[in-house]
């Protein structure tokens, strides 16, 4: 994430991701809006998927696509919109490995 997150924000950003990594029910209270470059919702879905898959994502496991989607909806809300500005549906955000929107 260093190409996207300012160096001075990296600790806070990583701490938040660690909270999610330690508790699949963690729901951030504040949206992250400070990026060096433009990110897409695919970028953050892939990031969260990469973390959750290593922690146990899947049927009958601790992390679910719903957990990931809820985290993404809260932490990256402004990135989770359509081209017309409408919020992406929860079911769309559950698709963590989508290649295009």
Number of C-alpha atoms within 10 A of each C-alpha: 14 10 9 13 16 15 12 8 12 14 12 10 15 12 11 17 19 13 14 20 17 11 13 19 16 17 18 18 9 10 15 15 12 11 14 13 9 9 12 13 22 19 17 18 23 16 16 22 22 14 17 21 13 10 15 13 19 12 9 8 9 14 22 18 21 17 20 25 22 19 24 24 23 16 21 21 17 15 22 24 16 12 9 6 10 9 14 17 13 15 10 12 22 19 17 21 15 13 9 6 10
